Amino acid sequence: MSNPILPLSGPSSSSIYSNGGERAKSTDWSALGANVGMGMGEGRRGGLPLVLRRLTKFRSMDFELAFWQLTYLVVAPRRVYKQTYHHKQTKNQWARDDPAMLLLIAGCLAVTSTTWSLLYHLPPTQTILIILKMIFRDFLLFSLIISTILYFISNKLLLSSSSQQSSMIDENKVEFAYSFDVAVNSFFPFFLTVYVGLLPLVALVVRDNWICLWVGNTIFLIASVQYIYVTYLGYVALPFIARSELLLSPLLPLFGGYLLSLLGFNIAKFTLEFYFGQSWK
């Protein structure tokens, strides 16, 4: 694992020992404390812009760690979130500041969308359009929407009473960048189950019989449960979050909708025809 990148914000040493080592007045020290606090706050709340700024700095990205996290998001997602406390202790923010995972997932989506385009015999222009849709709409836009919703819900409804009364209230709030991280983490198991899992089964799930309908709908059910569960783990990992079980409440309508769909609505077939604009040939 590569060495952690130190926070970029905060006062420089020259601002502390200015004017040739002249004695600092008490008011200067109070200003210094305010600057330090401001810098730490920017480090916590500015995680997402920092990730965007580092998208082109490949040498500073830890792809080995990102690959490890993607693997464990599938086999043992709790282990991924156990690392968040260490990240908070070393970098003073819960969110990642490394965009390596974003690039890996985008690369997986590009390969998968190309494979789907080949299966549907799409021309190159439509293939490029499918790649852009999967990366920017299905992945990034959807993750931003979910993270925005859960950011407001968690800070309004899920904070513990002690954290709301704490004098360090900014310390006990969910960062938007962390909410985005959780949404990204939750997307990957969903992606593997639906986008990749349907590839070898596409000719089966589009058939007009109940068994094929059950297979396709069950795949979507499993993927949705994975998404909700990984999201729940992300928020329950924060020490100032209470009532995290509310994040599992979508499971009830999800199972209800699944049972209703077994009466004759083929989710996989409908989704594929809507997505690619044509039925399977």
DRENDO-1510 file (C-alpha; in Angstrom, 1 decimal, always signed):
<recs>
REC; n; res; u; v; w
REC; 1; MET; +0.0; +0.0; +0.0 .
REC; 2; SER; +1.3; +3.4; -0.9 .
REC; 3; ASN; +2.0; +6.0; +1.7 .
REC; 4; PRO; -1.0; +8.2; +2.7 .
REC; 5; ILE; -1.2; +11.6; +1.1 .
REC; 6; LEU; -1.1; +14.3; +3.7 .
REC; 7; PRO; -3.9; +16.9; +3.8 .
REC; 8; LEU; -3.1; +19.9; +1.6 .
REC; 9; SER; -4.9; +22.5; +3.6 .
REC; 10; GLY; -3.7; +24.3; +6.7 .
REC; 11; PRO; -1.2; +27.0; +7.6 .
REC; 12; SER; +2.4; +26.9; +6.4 .
REC; 13; SER; +5.4; +27.1; +8.7 .
REC; 14; SER; +6.2; +30.6; +7.4 .
REC; 15; SER; +2.9; +31.9; +8.7 .
REC; 16; ILE; +3.8; +30.7; +12.2 .
REC; 17; TYR; +7.3; +32.1; +12.4 .
REC; 18; SER; +6.9; +35.3; +10.4 .
REC; 19; ASN; +8.9; +38.5; +10.7 .
REC; 20; GLY; +12.2; +36.8; +11.5 .
REC; 21; GLY; +10.9; +34.9; +14.5 .
REC; 22; GLU; +9.1; +37.8; +16.2 .
REC; 23; ARG; +7.1; +37.0; +19.3 .
REC; 24; ALA; +3.5; +36.1; +18.4 .
REC; 25; LYS; +0.8; +38.0; +20.3 .
REC; 26; SER; -2.1; +36.3; +21.8 .
REC; 27; THR; -4.4; +37.6; +19.1 .
REC; 28; ASP; -2.0; +36.0; +16.5 .
REC; 29; TRP; -2.2; +32.6; +18.2 .
REC; 30; SER; -6.0; +32.8; +18.2 .
REC; 31; ALA; -6.0; +33.6; +14.5 .
REC; 32; LEU; -3.6; +30.7; +13.9 .
REC; 33; GLY; -6.0; +28.4; +15.8 .
REC; 34; ALA; -8.9; +29.6; +13.6 .
REC; 35; ASN; -6.9; +29.0; +10.5 .
REC; 36; VAL; -6.0; +25.5; +11.5 .
REC; 37; GLY; -9.6; +24.7; +12.3 .
REC; 38; MET; -10.7; +26.2; +9.0 .
REC; 39; GLY; -8.1; +24.1; +7.2 .
REC; 40; MET; -9.2; +20.9; +8.9 .
REC; 41; GLY; -12.8; +21.7; +8.1 .
REC; 42; GLU; -11.9; +22.1; +4.4 .
REC; 43; GLY; -10.1; +18.8; +4.5 .
REC; 44; ARG; -13.2; +17.1; +5.8 .
REC; 45; ARG; -15.8; +18.8; +3.5 .
REC; 46; GLY; -13.6; +19.1; +0.4 .
REC; 47; GLY; -12.9; +15.4; -0.1 .
REC; 48; LEU; -14.9; +15.2; -3.3 .
REC; 49; PRO; -13.3; +18.2; -5.1 .
REC; 50; LEU; -9.9; +16.8; -4.0 .
REC; 51; VAL; -10.7; +13.5; -5.6 .
REC; 52; LEU; -11.7; +15.3; -8.8 .
REC; 53; ARG; -8.4; +17.3; -8.8 .
REC; 54; ARG; -6.4; +14.1; -8.6 .
REC; 55; LEU; -8.1; +12.3; -11.4 .
REC; 56; THR; -5.1; +12.9; -13.7 .
REC; 57; LYS; -2.4; +12.2; -11.1 .
REC; 58; PHE; -2.0; +8.5; -11.8 .
REC; 59; ARG; +1.3; +8.2; -10.0 .
REC; 60; SER; -0.3; +9.2; -6.7 .
REC; 61; MET; -3.2; +6.7; -7.0 .
REC; 62; ASP; -3.2; +3.5; -5.0 .
REC; 63; PHE; -4.7; +1.0; -7.5 .
REC; 64; GLU; -3.6; -1.9; -5.3 .
REC; 65; LEU; -5.7; -0.7; -2.4 .
REC; 66; ALA; -8.6; +0.1; -4.7 .
REC; 67; PHE; -8.5; -3.4; -6.2 .
REC; 68; TRP; -8.4; -4.8; -2.7 .
REC; 69; GLN; -11.4; -2.8; -1.7 .
REC; 70; LEU; -13.4; -3.8; -4.8 .
REC; 71; THR; -12.7; -7.5; -4.0 .
REC; 72; TYR; -13.8; -7.3; -0.4 .
REC; 73; LEU; -16.9; -5.3; -1.3 .
REC; 74; VAL; -18.1; -8.5; -2.9 .
REC; 75; VAL; -16.8; -11.1; -0.4 .
REC; 76; ALA; -16.6; -9.3; +2.9 .
REC; 77; PRO; -17.8; -5.6; +2.7 .
REC; 78; ARG; -17.5; -5.0; +6.4 .
REC; 79; ARG; -13.7; -5.2; +6.1 .
REC; 80; VAL; -13.7; -2.2; +3.7 .
REC; 81; TYR; -15.5; +0.0; +6.2 .
REC; 82; LYS; -13.2; -1.0; +9.0 .
REC; 83; GLN; -10.6; +1.0; +7.2 .
REC; 84; THR; -12.6; +4.2; +7.4 .
REC; 85; TYR; -11.6; +4.9; +11.1 .
REC; 86; HIS; -7.9; +4.6; +10.2 .
REC; 87; HIS; -8.5; +7.0; +7.3 .
REC; 88; LYS; -10.1; +9.5; +9.7 .
REC; 89; GLN; -7.2; +9.2; +12.1 .
REC; 90; THR; -4.5; +9.7; +9.4 .
REC; 91; LYS; -6.1; +12.2; +7.0 .
REC; 92; ASN; -8.8; +13.8; +9.2 .
REC; 93; GLN; -11.7; +12.9; +6.9 .
REC; 94; TRP; -13.9; +9.8; +6.5 .
REC; 95; ALA; -13.9; +10.0; +2.8 .
REC; 96; ARG; -11.3; +8.7; +0.3 .
REC; 97; ASP; -9.1; +11.2; -1.4 .
REC; 98; ASP; -7.9; +8.7; -4.0 .
REC; 99; PRO; -9.9; +8.4; -7.3 .
REC; 100; ALA; -8.4; +5.1; -8.2 .
REC; 101; MET; -11.6; +3.2; -7.4 .
REC; 102; LEU; -13.6; +5.5; -9.7 .
REC; 103; LEU; -11.2; +4.8; -12.6 .
REC; 104; LEU; -11.3; +1.1; -12.0 .
REC; 105; ILE; -15.1; +0.9; -12.0 .
REC; 106; ALA; -15.3; +3.2; -15.0 .
REC; 107; GLY; -12.9; +0.8; -16.8 .
REC; 108; CYS; -15.0; -2.2; -15.9 .
REC; 109; LEU; -18.1; -0.4; -17.2 .
REC; 110; ALA; -16.4; +0.4; -20.4 .
REC; 111; VAL; -15.4; -3.2; -21.0 .
REC; 112; THR; -18.8; -4.5; -20.0 .
REC; 113; SER; -20.7; -2.0; -22.2 .
REC; 114; THR; -18.5; -2.9; -25.1 .
REC; 115; THR; -19.3; -6.6; -24.6 .
REC; 116; TRP; -23.1; -5.8; -24.4 .
REC; 117; SER; -22.8; -3.8; -27.6 .
REC; 118; LEU; -21.2; -6.7; -29.4 .
REC; 119; LEU; -23.9; -9.1; -28.2 .
REC; 120; TYR; -26.6; -6.7; -29.6 .
REC; 121; HIS; -24.5; -6.1; -32.8 .
REC; 122; LEU; -24.5; -2.3; -32.3 .
REC; 123; PRO; -22.5; +0.0; -34.5 .
REC; 124; PRO; -19.5; +1.9; -33.1 .
REC; 125; THR; -21.4; +5.1; -32.6 .
REC; 126; GLN; -24.0; +3.4; -30.5 .
REC; 127; THR; -21.3; +1.5; -28.6 .
REC; 128; ILE; -19.7; +4.7; -27.6 .
REC; 129; LEU; -23.1; +6.0; -26.5 .
REC; 130; ILE; -23.7; +2.9; -24.4 .
REC; 131; ILE; -20.3; +3.3; -22.7 .
REC; 132; LEU; -21.0; +7.0; -21.9 .
REC; 133; LYS; -24.5; +6.0; -20.5 .
REC; 134; MET; -23.1; +3.3; -18.2 .
REC; 135; ILE; -20.3; +5.5; -16.9 .
REC; 136; PHE; -21.9; +8.9; -16.6 .
REC; 137; ARG; -25.5; +8.1; -16.1 .
REC; 138; ASP; -25.8; +4.7; -14.5 .
REC; 139; PHE; -22.7; +5.1; -12.3 .
REC; 140; LEU; -21.7; +8.7; -11.6 .
REC; 141; LEU; -25.1; +10.4; -11.9 .
REC; 142; PHE; -27.0; +7.7; -10.0 .
REC; 143; SER; -24.3; +7.7; -7.3 .
REC; 144; LEU; -24.5; +11.5; -6.9 .
REC; 145; ILE; -28.3; +11.4; -6.6 .
REC; 146; ILE; -28.3; +8.6; -4.0 .
REC; 147; SER; -25.4; +10.2; -2.1 .
REC; 148; THR; -27.2; +13.5; -2.0 .
REC; 149; ILE; -30.4; +12.0; -0.7 .
REC; 150; LEU; -28.6; +9.9; +2.0 .
REC; 151; TYR; -26.4; +12.9; +2.9 .
REC; 152; PHE; -29.4; +14.9; +4.0 .
REC; 153; ILE; -31.3; +12.0; +5.5 .
REC; 154; SER; -28.3; +10.9; +7.6 .
REC; 155; ASN; -27.6; +14.4; +8.9 .
REC; 156; LYS; -31.2; +15.1; +9.6 .
REC; 157; LEU; -32.5; +11.7; +10.9 .
REC; 158; LEU; -29.6; +9.4; +11.7 .
REC; 159; LEU; -27.3; +11.4; +14.0 .
REC; 160; SER; -27.2; +10.3; +17.6 .
REC; 161; SER; -28.6; +12.7; +20.2 .
REC; 162; SER; -25.1; +13.1; +21.8 .
REC; 163; SER; -23.5; +14.1; +18.5 .
REC; 164; GLN; -26.2; +16.7; +17.9 .
REC; 165; GLN; -25.5; +18.3; +21.3 .
REC; 166; SER; -21.8; +18.1; +21.0 .
REC; 167; SER; -19.8; +21.4; +20.7 .
REC; 168; MET; -17.8; +19.8; +17.8 .
REC; 169; ILE; -20.9; +19.4; +15.7 .
REC; 170; ASP; -18.9; +19.5; +12.4 .
REC; 171; GLU; -16.9; +16.6; +13.6 .
REC; 172; ASN; -20.1; +14.5; +14.0 .
REC; 173; LYS; -21.7; +15.1; +10.7 .
REC; 174; VAL; -21.6; +12.9; +7.6 .
REC; 175; GLU; -19.4; +14.3; +4.9 .
REC; 176; PHE; -20.9; +14.5; +1.4 .
REC; 177; ALA; -17.8; +13.0; +0.0 .
REC; 178; TYR; -18.2; +10.0; +2.3 .
REC; 179; SER; -21.8; +9.6; +1.2 .
REC; 180; PHE; -20.6; +9.5; -2.4 .
REC; 181; ASP; -17.9; +6.9; -1.4 .
REC; 182; VAL; -20.7; +4.7; +0.1 .
REC; 183; ALA; -22.8; +5.1; -3.1 .
REC; 184; VAL; -19.7; +4.1; -5.2 .
REC; 185; ASN; -19.0; +1.1; -3.0 .
REC; 186; SER; -22.7; +0.0; -3.2 .
REC; 187; PHE; -22.7; +0.3; -7.0 .
REC; 188; PHE; -19.9; -2.2; -7.6 .
REC; 189; PRO; -21.6; -5.4; -6.3 .
REC; 190; PHE; -24.8; -4.3; -8.1 .
REC; 191; PHE; -22.8; -3.9; -11.2 .
REC; 192; LEU; -21.3; -7.3; -11.0 .
REC; 193; THR; -24.6; -9.0; -10.4 .
REC; 194; VAL; -26.7; -7.2; -13.0 .
REC; 195; TYR; -24.3; -5.8; -15.7 .
REC; 196; VAL; -21.9; -8.8; -15.7 .
REC; 197; GLY; -24.2; -11.5; -14.3 .
REC; 198; LEU; -26.8; -11.1; -17.0 .
REC; 199; LEU; -24.2; -11.4; -19.8 .
REC; 200; PRO; -24.1; -15.2; -20.0 .
REC; 201; LEU; -27.9; -15.5; -19.2 .
REC; 202; VAL; -29.3; -12.9; -21.6 .
REC; 203; ALA; -30.7; -15.5; -24.0 .
REC; 204; LEU; -32.4; -17.2; -21.1 .
REC; 205; VAL; -33.9; -14.4; -19.1 .
REC; 206; VAL; -35.7; -12.9; -22.1 .
REC; 207; ARG; -37.7; -16.0; -22.8 .
REC; 208; ASP; -41.4; -15.9; -22.2 .
REC; 209; ASN; -41.8; -18.5; -19.5 .
REC; 210; TRP; -42.1; -18.3; -15.7 .
REC; 211; ILE; -38.8; -20.0; -14.9 .
REC; 212; CYS; -36.8; -17.5; -17.0 .
REC; 213; LEU; -38.8; -14.7; -15.5 .
REC; 214; TRP; -38.0; -15.9; -12.0 .
REC; 215; VAL; -34.3; -16.1; -12.9 .
REC; 216; GLY; -34.1; -12.6; -14.3 .
REC; 217; ASN; -36.2; -11.0; -11.5 .
REC; 218; THR; -34.2; -12.8; -8.8 .
REC; 219; ILE; -30.9; -11.5; -10.2 .
REC; 220; PHE; -32.3; -7.9; -9.8 .
REC; 221; LEU; -33.5; -8.7; -6.3 .
REC; 222; ILE; -30.1; -10.0; -5.2 .
REC; 223; ALA; -28.3; -7.0; -6.7 .
REC; 224; SER; -30.7; -4.6; -5.0 .
REC; 225; VAL; -30.3; -6.3; -1.6 .
REC; 226; GLN; -26.5; -6.1; -2.1 .
REC; 227; TYR; -26.8; -2.3; -2.8 .
REC; 228; ILE; -29.0; -1.6; +0.3 .
REC; 229; TYR; -26.8; -3.8; +2.6 .
REC; 230; VAL; -23.5; -2.3; +1.5 .
REC; 231; THR; -25.0; +1.2; +1.9 .
REC; 232; TYR; -26.2; +0.3; +5.4 .
REC; 233; LEU; -22.7; -0.9; +6.4 .
REC; 234; GLY; -21.2; +2.3; +5.2 .
REC; 235; TYR; -23.3; +4.4; +7.5 .
REC; 236; VAL; -23.3; +2.1; +10.5 .
REC; 237; ALA; -19.5; +2.3; +10.4 .
REC; 238; LEU; -19.6; +5.9; +11.6 .
REC; 239; PRO; -19.6; +6.2; +15.4 .
REC; 240; PHE; -22.0; +9.1; +15.5 .
REC; 241; ILE; -24.7; +7.4; +13.5 .
REC; 242; ALA; -27.8; +6.0; +15.3 .
REC; 243; ARG; -31.0; +4.5; +13.9 .
REC; 244; SER; -29.0; +3.1; +11.0 .
REC; 245; GLU; -31.6; +0.4; +10.7 .
REC; 246; LEU; -33.8; +2.9; +8.9 .
REC; 247; LEU; -31.5; +2.4; +5.9 .
REC; 248; LEU; -32.7; -1.2; +5.7 .
REC; 249; SER; -36.4; -0.1; +5.4 .
REC; 250; PRO; -36.4; -0.3; +1.5 .
REC; 251; LEU; -36.0; -4.0; +1.8 .
REC; 252; LEU; -39.7; -4.5; +2.7 .
REC; 253; PRO; -41.1; -2.8; -0.4 .
REC; 254; LEU; -38.4; -4.4; -2.5 .
REC; 255; PHE; -39.4; -7.9; -1.5 .
REC; 256; GLY; -43.1; -6.9; -2.0 .
REC; 257; GLY; -42.4; -5.6; -5.5 .
REC; 258; TYR; -40.4; -8.8; -6.3 .
REC; 259; LEU; -43.3; -11.1; -5.3 .
REC; 260; LEU; -45.7; -9.0; -7.4 .
REC; 261; SER; -43.3; -9.1; -10.4 .
REC; 262; LEU; -43.4; -12.9; -10.3 .
REC; 263; LEU; -47.0; -12.7; -11.4 .
REC; 264; GLY; -45.8; -11.9; -14.9 .
REC; 265; PHE; -43.5; -8.8; -15.2 .
REC; 266; ASN; -40.1; -9.8; -16.6 .
REC; 267; ILE; -37.8; -7.1; -15.1 .
REC; 268; ALA; -34.7; -8.3; -17.0 .
REC; 269; LYS; -36.4; -8.4; -20.4 .
REC; 270; PHE; -38.0; -5.0; -19.9 .
REC; 271; THR; -34.8; -3.4; -18.8 .
REC; 272; LEU; -32.7; -4.8; -21.7 .
REC; 273; GLU; -35.3; -3.7; -24.3 .
REC; 274; PHE; -35.5; -0.3; -22.7 .
REC; 275; TYR; -31.8; +0.1; -22.5 .
REC; 276; PHE; -30.8; -1.1; -25.9 .
REC; 277; GLY; -34.0; -0.1; -27.8 .
REC; 278; GLN; -34.5; -3.5; -29.3 .
REC; 279; SER; -35.5; -7.0; -28.3 .
REC; 280; TRP; -33.0; -9.8; -28.1 .
REC; 281; LYS; -32.4; -11.6; -31.4 .
</recs>
